[in-house]
Amino acid sequence: MFRTLRVLILLTILVIVGGGTWLTKLRTTSWERPLRVAIFPVVADGSEVTQRYVRALSPQTFHAIADFMQQEGARYRLPLNAPIEIFLAPEVKQVPPPPPFGGSALQVGLWSLQIRYWAWIHGTFDGPKPHVRMFVLYHDPALGTRLNHSLGLQKGLIGVVNAFASRDQTAENNVIIAHELLHTVGATDKYDPRTNQPAYPDGYAEPGRQPRLPQEYAEIMAGRMPVSESEAEMPRGLENVLIGAKTAQEINWLK
């Protein structure tokens, strides 16, 4: 009897969690109302440069992301005029638990639970309740030229973005934030993980372009503009980026 009851309880929990995940995905990809996105800045190092940059952030810093989504939504004839609304939340004083890159499935699963719990604790502010929480970890560019990979999780609707604390790189930071934001609503990567080269055709912003190379724009989920069969360039900003047809299908913008 006790064993049967325990199984029933576990099945009930799975149904509730699965149903909640399904309803969340349905709500965030119906595009009947704007998706509320909160940006939570985090000083990821002890640098005074990073601290000054984070203190100087304003909602205008991220307007290019909302403009990009509006422009691309119109291109796909999305009925919603403003697909996303961005809110700048106060600085989070604690860095999130680092992901176990290269870890086992169990380690990744445990980290997923940890980051969702951490986001639940730290991802609150006085503004409208967000659908998606993007934690942007800023780093002083003078302390290193390479950053860890950023992540966007559909389960939990959480993004963890590593960015440089530099005005000169604000536009590039916004490209990465937009990329990870789209991961949270179902978009997948469109590049070869072995080479980082955009994968043809879905990773090309204009796969039917003649000649095919060089491409004029980067596909947002490929992250780079292919200029030859073996070379690709980072876009300078979201004005050099498009949402490709496959990505539009994944986020329910195109049937």
C-alpha positions in Angstrom: 0.0 0.0 0.0 2.8 2.4 1.0 4.7 1.7 -2.2 1.7 2.2 -4.3 0.9 5.5 -2.6 4.5 6.7 -3.1 4.4 5.9 -6.8 1.1 7.8 -7.2 2.6 10.8 -5.4 5.6 10.8 -7.7 3.4 10.4 -10.8 1.3 13.3 -9.6 4.4 15.5 -9.2 5.6 14.6 -12.7 2.2 15.4 -14.2 2.1 18.8 -12.4 5.7 19.7 -13.4 5.2 18.5 -16.9 1.9 20.3 -17.2 3.5 23.5 -15.8 6.3 23.3 -18.3 3.9 22.8 -21.2 1.7 25.7 -20.1 4.8 28.0 -19.7 6.0 27.1 -23.2 2.5 27.7 -24.6 2.2 31.1 -22.9 5.7 32.3 -23.9 5.4 31.3 -27.5 1.8 32.3 -28.2 2.9 35.9 -28.8 -0.5 37.2 -27.9 1.1 39.6 -25.4 4.6 41.0 -25.2 7.1 38.8 -23.5 8.4 40.5 -20.4 12.2 40.2 -20.1 14.1 41.4 -17.0 17.8 42.0 -17.2 19.7 41.4 -14.0 23.3 42.8 -14.1 25.9 41.0 -12.1 29.5 42.2 -11.4 31.4 39.0 -12.1 34.8 40.2 -10.9 36.1 42.7 -8.3 37.1 45.3 -10.9 36.2 48.9 -10.3 35.8 49.3 -14.1 33.1 46.6 -14.1 31.4 48.2 -11.1 31.3 51.6 -12.7 29.9 50.2 -16.0 27.1 48.3 -14.2 26.2 51.4 -12.2 25.9 53.4 -15.5 23.6 50.9 -17.1 20.1 52.1 -18.1 17.1 50.7 -19.9 18.3 52.4 -23.1 21.4 50.1 -23.0 19.2 47.3 -24.1 16.7 49.1 -26.3 18.4 47.6 -29.4 17.2 44.1 -28.4 13.6 45.2 -28.3 13.9 47.1 -31.5 15.5 44.1 -33.2 12.7 41.8 -32.1 10.1 44.3 -33.3 11.8 44.7 -36.7 12.1 40.9 -37.2 8.5 40.3 -35.9 7.2 42.7 -38.5 9.2 41.0 -41.2 7.4 37.7 -40.3 4.1 39.5 -40.1 3.7 38.9 -36.4 0.4 40.5 -35.3 2.0 41.7 -32.1 3.7 45.1 -32.6 6.2 44.8 -29.7 7.1 41.1 -29.1 9.2 41.8 -26.0 9.4 44.4 -23.2 12.7 44.8 -21.5 13.1 45.9 -17.9 16.4 46.6 -16.1 16.4 45.1 -12.7 18.8 46.1 -9.8 22.2 44.6 -9.7 22.5 41.1 -8.2 25.3 40.9 -5.7 26.0 37.2 -6.0 27.2 35.2 -9.1 25.2 32.2 -10.1 26.6 28.6 -9.7 28.9 27.9 -12.7 27.6 25.3 -15.2 29.5 22.0 -15.4 30.8 22.2 -19.0 31.7 18.7 -20.1 30.0 17.2 -17.0 27.9 14.1 -16.8 24.1 14.1 -17.4 23.6 13.9 -13.7 25.9 16.9 -13.0 24.1 18.9 -15.7 20.7 18.0 -14.2 21.8 19.0 -10.7 23.1 22.3 -12.0 19.8 22.9 -13.8 18.0 22.6 -10.5 20.6 24.7 -8.7 20.4 27.6 -11.3 16.6 27.6 -11.2 16.6 27.7 -7.4 19.3 30.5 -7.5 17.2 32.5 -10.0 14.1 32.1 -7.9 16.0 33.6 -4.9 17.8 36.4 -6.8 15.5 37.1 -9.8 12.9 39.3 -8.1 12.5 43.1 -8.3 9.8 45.7 -7.9 8.8 45.9 -11.6 6.3 43.8 -13.5 6.8 40.0 -13.0 9.0 38.8 -15.8 8.4 35.8 -18.0 12.2 35.6 -18.8 15.1 36.5 -16.5 18.4 37.2 -18.1 21.4 37.4 -15.7 24.2 39.3 -17.4 27.6 38.7 -15.8 29.9 41.6 -16.7 33.7 41.3 -16.8 36.5 43.9 -17.1 37.9 43.4 -20.6 41.4 44.3 -19.3 41.4 41.1 -17.1 40.9 38.7 -20.0 39.9 38.5 -23.6 37.9 35.3 -23.5 34.7 34.6 -21.7 32.9 31.4 -20.7 30.0 30.3 -22.9 26.6 31.9 -22.2 23.5 29.9 -21.8 19.7 30.2 -22.3 17.4 27.6 -20.6 13.9 27.0 -21.9 13.1 25.1 -18.6 12.9 27.9 -16.1 13.1 30.7 -18.8 16.6 31.7 -17.5 19.6 33.2 -19.4 23.1 33.4 -18.0 25.2 35.7 -20.3 28.9 36.5 -20.0 29.6 40.0 -21.3 32.3 42.7 -21.3 31.9 45.8 -19.2 32.8 48.2 -22.0 30.7 50.7 -23.9 32.6 49.8 -27.1 31.2 46.2 -26.8 27.6 47.0 -25.7 26.3 46.3 -29.2 28.1 42.9 -29.3 26.8 42.2 -25.8 23.2 42.8 -27.0 23.7 40.2 -29.8 24.7 37.6 -27.3 21.8 38.5 -25.0 19.3 38.3 -27.9 20.8 34.9 -28.9 20.4 33.5 -25.4 16.9 35.0 -25.0 15.7 33.2 -28.1 17.1 29.9 -26.6 14.7 30.4 -23.7 11.7 30.4 -26.1 12.8 27.3 -28.0 15.4 28.4 -30.6 18.3 26.1 -31.2 21.9 26.8 -32.2 22.6 26.9 -36.0 26.4 26.4 -36.0 28.7 23.5 -36.1 30.0 23.1 -32.5 33.3 21.7 -33.8 34.2 24.7 -35.9 31.8 27.4 -34.8 31.0 27.9 -38.5 27.3 28.7 -39.3 25.6 25.5 -40.6 24.1 25.8 -44.1 21.2 26.4 -44.8 19.6 27.1 -41.4 22.6 29.0 -40.1 22.6 31.4 -43.0 20.5 34.6 -42.8 20.0 34.5 -46.5 20.6 30.9 -47.7 19.3 31.7 -51.2 21.6 34.6 -51.8 23.6 34.5 -55.0 26.5 34.3 -54.7 26.0 32.6 -51.4 29.2 34.0 -49.9 30.0 36.4 -48.4 26.7 36.8 -46.4 25.7 40.3 -45.6 24.0 39.4 -42.3 24.4 36.9 -39.5 21.6 34.5 -38.5 21.0 35.2 -34.8 21.3 31.6 -33.7 24.4 31.0 -35.8 26.0 34.1 -34.3 28.4 34.8 -37.2 28.4 36.1 -40.8 29.9 33.5 -43.2 32.4 35.2 -45.4 34.0 32.1 -46.9 33.7 28.3 -46.6 36.0 28.4 -43.6 35.7 31.9 -42.2 32.9 33.8 -40.4 32.9 37.2 -38.7 31.1 38.4 -35.6 28.4 40.9 -36.3 29.1 44.4 -35.0 25.6 44.7 -33.6 22.0 43.6 -34.1 21.7 45.8 -37.2 23.8 43.1 -38.9 21.6 40.2 -37.7 18.4 38.5 -38.9 16.2 35.8 -37.6 16.2 32.9 -40.1 13.2 30.9 -41.2 14.1 27.8 -39.1 14.5 29.9 -35.9 11.2 31.7 -36.7 9.5 28.3 -36.9 11.0 27.2 -33.6 9.8 30.3 -31.7 6.3 30.0 -33.3 6.7 33.0 -35.6 6.3 31.0 -38.8 4.2 28.0 -39.5 
